[in-house]
């Protein structure tokens, strides 16, 4: 494990990048034009949405995209604090060195997403489920839990989202930002495995069960938000603000969403995109032994399928975009 952590530290040092020098910040960005292909979301498939004026459609496109990108920014802010916490609390000197590079990575990610959000001139608040997930990680009482919450769950979520954004964005600047951030994130996910895997194997079964329970509760926060689907946006103050800024009546909008669902229009990932829970997070938990028999029963009772196919996870840890099967 020490050799693998040392290798990650060497790669992290060699792959540091300066956003000011590397990225084409003079790229013109028009947020009223789709920055993400319209076929990536359910909204542009709604009969209700198609009846809106061109101005309302463009305004909604701009603000809903800004709300999504704002979650990237807030997620990286949380990751910055969490990586600093790992640097402080992890007991191994080599792991501290690597965690320090992750802290630098996260600072750079906050920088680039803040700068991009400045270009579209809109930042929305953190979604409640993302805040709950990051809070649970930061408030946990063991460094292993912090690493599980960040390097396996939050970073798994981010790695999947960045991969899909890279494949779907129409903005060359956002595409380049996402590629560079994704390469960093792949190392962060690997760190959770190569350092924490051997640690977990040596723990007393009761301690291992405690960590498995923490992982289950963190995953469940994410799954509950996904299960609620687009209707969950009704309790997301940021998304409600998107509708207000777009001059769209919230009751009419959510009625249109329900009508779309009744017509069989569903929010699904396009072919080739990565499902963060299925392809990254659950396999990451499985390979370090955090899907114990006791906690597997809890996943089953919660209706959360167990996934342990690690092909996509291994491919993404190589640091390049992938197309899932």
N, C-alpha and C positions, 0 to 999 in steps of 0.2 A: 504493500500500500504506500509506503514511504517513497519508493521509486516512482510510482504512478503519480503521486502528488507532486513530486519534484519535476516530473515531465510536464504536468499541467502548468506549474509555475514557470518553467522555461518557455512553454508555448505562449503563456499569457504575457510575459515580458516581450517576446519577439513580435507579438501581434497587437501591441498597443498602437493606437492611431489618433491623430489630431484632427478633430472634426473641422476646424477652421481651414486646414490645408487640404484635406482630402475631399470634402463635399462641395458640390457646385451650388453655393447658397444664392447665387444670382439667378437661379431658375425661377421663372415666373409661375406663381401658383394662383389659380382662380378657384376659390372654394365653391362657387356656384356651379362649376362644372364637375362632373363626377370624378373624384380622385380614386374611386374603387369601381370596378365594373358593376353596372346596375343589376346584373343577374346574380349578384352575390347576396342580395337581401330580399326579404319577403315584401318589403314596402312597395317597390316598383312593380310588383305583380298584382297588387290590390286594385280592384275595380274602383274603389273609393279614391285611391291616390291618382289614378289616371284622369279622374274628373276634376282634380284641382287645377287652378290656373297655373300657367307656366311659371309665374313669379313665385307662387307658393311651392311648387315642386323644386325649383332651384334653391329657394331659401331652406327648405327642409333638407335637401341633399347636402347643402353646406353645413348646416347646424348638426345634423345627425352624424356626419362624418367627423366633425369637430368633437362631438361627444365621445365617439369611439376612440379617436386619437388622444383625447384627454385621459382616457383610462390607461393608455400606454404610458403617458407621462406620470400619472399618479402611481401606477404599478412600479415604475422605475424609481420613483421617490421612496416608496416603501422598501424596494429592494436595496437601495442605498443605505437606509437605516439598518436593515437586517444584516447586510454584509458587514457593516461596521460592528454590529453586535457579535457576529461570528468571529471576526478578527479578535475581538476582545476576549471572548469566552472559550473558544476552542483551546484545549490544553496542549496541543502538539505544536512545536515551533515551526515545523515545515508547513503545517496547515495554516498557521497564522500568516506566513508569507504569502501563500496562495490567496487566502481570504482578503488580504490587503489589495492584491491585484483585482479581485472581484469588486471590492469597494471602489477602486478607481474606475473600473468598467462601468459600474452603475452610475457614478457621478457623470461620466461622459454621456451615458444614455439619457440621463435627466437633461443634460445640456442640449443634446440634439433635438429631443422631442419638444422641449420648451421653446427652442428656436424655431422649430417647424410650426408649432402652434401659434407663435408670434406672427408667422407669415400668413396664417389664415385668420389671425386676429380674434380667436375665440378659444376659451378654455372653460370646460364644464366641470362640475364637482365630481368627486369620486363616487362611483356606484356603491350602494350600501353593501352588497355582497362582497365586493372587492375589499372594502374597508374592514368588514368582519373577518375576512380571511387573513389580511395582513395584521390586524390587531391581535388575532389569536396567535399568530406566529411570534410577534414582538413581545407579547405578554406571557409566553410560555416560560416554564421554570427550569428547563434544561437546554443546553446548547444543541443536543441531538434533535430536540423538537424544533428549534429554530432552523436547523439545517433541513429537516424534513419538510417543514412548512415552506421554506424558501427554495432550496436547491432541487427539490423533487416536485412540489405541487405548484407553487407560484411560478417558478422558472419553467416547469413543464407547460403550464398554461401559456406563458409568454412565448416560449419557443414555437409552440403550435400556431399561435396567433401571428407571430412575425413571419413564419413560413407561408401562411396563407395570404398575409398582406403582400408579401413579396411577389407571390404568384398572381395577385389580382389587381394591384394598384396600377393606375394609368399615369402616375406622376413619377418622372425619372428621379427626382430628388428623393422622394419618399422611398422609392425602390432601393436606392443606394444606401440611404440611412438604415433601412430595415435589413439589408444584407449584412452590413458591418455589425449591427447590433446582434443579429442572429448568430454570427460567428462567435461573438463573446459569450452569448447565452449557452451555446453548446458546451463550452468548457465548464460553465457553472453547473449544468446538469450532471456532467461527468464527475465533478468534484463531490457531489452528494453520494455518488456510487463508490468511487475509489477510496474515499476516506471513511465515510460512515458505514459502508458495508462491513468491513472487518470489525469495526467497533461494535456494531449491533450483534454480530455473531458471538462475541465474547460476553455479552450481558447476561445477567440472571434472567430466567424466563419471565419473572414478574416485571422486570424492567422492560424487557422486549415487548411484553403485552401492553405496558403503559404507552410505549411509543406507537405501537400499532393502533391503539385506541385513539391517540392524538391524530394520527394520519387519517383514520376513518372520519373523525369529526371534521377535519379540515376539508377532506374530499366532499363530505356531505353538504357543507356550506355551498360549495360550487355546484353540486348536482341539484340541490334544491332550487337554486337560481335558474339553472338550465331547464329543469323540469317545468317551472312556471312559464318558461319561454318568453315570447314577446309581450305577453300580458303582464309579466312582472315589471315591465317598464312603467306601469301605472303607479307603482310605489317607488319609482326611481325619480327623485326630484330633478335630476339633470335632464332626463328624457322628457319629463313634463314641461321643463323649461324650453326644450327644443320645439315642442308643439306650440307653446305660447309665442315664441319668437317667430315661428312660421305662420302665425295667424290661423292655426288649424284647431278646430274645436276638439277637445280631448274625447268627449263622448262619441262624437261622430267617427273619430279616428279608430278608437278601439272597437266600435261597432263594425267598422270596415275590416278590421283585423279578424274579427269573429266570422264575418261573412266569407272572408278569404279562406279561413280554416274549414268552414262548412263546405266550401267548393273544392276542397282537396289541395289548396295551395299551402304548402308547408315550408318552414325554414329549414332547409337541408344544406349540408356542405356540398359544393360542386365536386364532381369526380376529380380525384387526385389531391384534394386538400386533406390536411392532417386533422384528425380529431384528437385534441390535446389529452382528454381523459383516457380514451381508448388506446391511443398509440404511444403516449409518453408517460403520463402520470402513473397509471396503474401498473404498467410494466416496470417502471422505476421502483415502485414500492415492492413489487413481487421479487425483484432480483436481490433486494437486501433483506428479505425475510420478514417484511412487515404485513404480510397477508397470512396471519396465523389462523388456525382453525376457529378460534373463538371470534376473531374479528371478521372472518369470512362469513360466518352466520349473520353478523350484523349487516354486512353489505347485502346479503341475500334478503334479509328482512326489510331493508330500505329500498330494495328493488334496483340496486346498483350492480350491474354485471361485472364479473371479474375478468380482466384482460391481462394476459401475461405473454403475449407475442411481442418479442423485443426487436423485431427486424427494423421497424421505423425508428425506434429509439436509438438503436446502434447506428443507423445511417445518419440521423440528425446530429449525433455527437461528433460526426466528422466535420461539421461546420458548414455544410452546403445545403441549399434547399432540396427538398425531396418531394416526390409525388406519391401519396399513399395509394395502396391498392383499393 
